[in-house]
Every structure is written in C-alpha cells, then in structure tokens.
C-alpha cells in the first residue's frame, strides 16, 4: 500500500473521531442550555421600565455589580455583551439583554420587560407595539439597490 493512502486513512479516522466528539459535546451543551432556559423562565417576572441607553460593551466596563463579575468566567468578562441601562421606578440599573431581543429594545421608551434577575429575556410595548429603528444599510447593499439588483 502506498504511503499517501495510509496518510489519507489516518486523516479520515482523525476527522471522524473529531466529528463524533463534537456531536456529543453539542448534545451536552444543548441539554445545559435547556436547563438554564427552564430556570430563567421559572424565575422571570414582568416589570415596566424606561430604557435609557443600550450598548454592546465589555462586562467589566458596564458597571455591573461585583458579585456578577466574580461569577462569570474570565473569558466572558472581556467579550462584548448587550448591556442596557434602565430606570425601574426611581432606581437606575444596568442589565444584560438577551442577544435575540437586543435589536427590538427601543431607546428612551417605556416598555414591559420580562426579567430574570439582571437578565432581560423579553420586551413588549407598554402603550402599543414597539417601533424598532431600521438598521443602517451597508455601502454594498446601497450600491446594489442603485444598480437595481435588489
């Protein structure tokens, strides 16, 4: 048997092993995520709040409580997260928004939010539907519109 065939077989076996390992790790993390979502849903409550500002910023720069920073893994402290500054009653708080609803959150509007601790999981308009601002179009998409491709 030629040596390149042996090398190809070894590479194929290694790739197959990697795929199997990733499959089982994916299943395990999916179970953890489902358990966490169930815990968040059980502890959630609806609060009316005024959204002051929202940004994607690092956790350590966001002004979150120190016990929250101590509980998070070190890798996540430097990653950018969707941070929302809100006013709940007379108190101004910094909260973390779910990445899926971050774009739906209006600025300087009063909303009813589903909150679990410091984590915003859902947003509804207090007086009617939420008006979300349109995203800016990229330079390339503007050119395509001008050219009549879209």
Buried (B, 14 or more C-beta within 10 A) or exposed (E): EEEEEEEEEEEEEEEEEEEEEEEEEEEEEEEEEEEEEEEBEEEBEEBEBBBBEBEEBEBEEBEBEEEBEEEBEEEEBEEEBBBBBBEBEEEEBBBBBBEEBBEBBBEEBBBBBBBBEBBBBBBBBEEEEBEEEEEEEEEEEEEEEEEEEE
